[in-house]
Amino acid sequence: MLYIIIAQDHPDSLQKRLSARPAHVARLQALLDDGRLVLAGPMPAVDNEDPGPAGFSGSAIIAEFDTLNDARAWADADPYVAAGVYAGVDVRPFRQTFP
């Protein structure tokens, strides 16, 4: 089943985000390689694709996991959690309707 992971960044966490990004992206690449990643990306803190020093307000990931508990465990193990980037993470079942 698909799950959506929505994470909110701590204020002023851009440097932590940049430091942990390679490990974070590697985990997403593994999901993609397994054919389980639908989409993933950061949410700019300002209305601009490149927010510059404003950084990001969080991230969104939609991926396939066997159970909600598996999705939560995967999200809890994210390098951004360990690095203190995320202030909170919400994981919910997701049903894709379009496309």
Buried (B, 14 or more C-beta within 10 A) or exposed (E): EBBBBBBBBBEEBBEBBEBBBEEBEEBBEEBBEEEBBBEBEBBBBEEEEEBEEEBBBBBEBBBBBEEEEBBBEBBEEBBBBBBEBBEEBEBEEBEEEEE
